[in-house]
Amino acid sequence: MKNISEFFKRIGGIQAKQIALRASIQAAVKESIGLEIPLGDISVRSGSVTLKGLSQSARSVLFIHKLKILTTINDLQSIEKITDIR
């Protein structure tokens, strides 16, 4: 049986990877279209990024530059392959 410190270390590592992934998504969007998205509004599930709290005009610009943003995200990080933005 593993002790509790190993459990918390593993959970902390998973959280750190998720924060790093969301930070790279935030940086890629800012670099590509100049839009600052808070880390709390970014969620990733199964290679798909969901952005909350964006205006319709911001979403339109985001989807126009979608392929460029996806390429930039995957170049910045190697944690998870991102395939879609919603």
N, C-alpha and C positions, 0 to 999 in steps of 0.2 A: 504494500500500500504506500502510495506517495504521500509525502508530508505536505502540509498546507502551503509552505513557502514555494514549493515547486509549482503548485497549482496557480498561485497568484502571479508567479513569474511568467508562466505561460499565458495567462489571461492578459497580463500587462503587455506582453510582446504582440499579441493579436491586436490590442487597442492601438499600440504605437504604429503598427503597419496600416491600420485603417486611417489614422490621422495623417500619416505620411501620404497615403493614396489620395485622400481628399485635398491635402495641400497641393499636390502636384496637379490635380484637376483644376483647382482654383487658379494656380499659376498659369496653366495652359490657356484657360479661358481669358484671363487678364492679358496675357501676351498676344493672343490671337485677335480679340475684339475689344479689349480695353474695359471689360465689365468685371467689377469686383463683386464676387459672390461670397457671403459668409460661410465658414466651414460647416456651421450647423444646418445650412440649407442644402447641403450636398449629401446624398446617400448613394451607396453602391451596392448592387445586388446582382450576382451572376453575370458580371461583365457589363451591366447596364447602369448608367448614371442617371439619377433622378434629381432634378433641381427644383426646389420649392421657392415660392415667393418672387418669381420673375414676372415682369410685365409682359404683355403680349408683344410689344415691339422688341423687347430684349430677346424673347424666345424666337422671333422671326429672324433676327440677326444671328442668333446662335445657330439656328438650323441652316441658314445660308452657308455658314462657315463650318458646318458639322464635320466634314471629312478632314479638314485642316486641324481642327481642334482634337479630333480623335487621334490623329497621327502624332500631334505634339504631346498629348497625354501619355501615349504608349512609349514615346521616346524619352520622356522625363522619368518614368518609373518602370520597374520590372516586377512589381508586386502582383498585379493582376492585369490580364489583357482586357481592355475596355473596348466594347464593340458597338455600343449605342448610347445615345443621350436622349433622355425624355424630359 
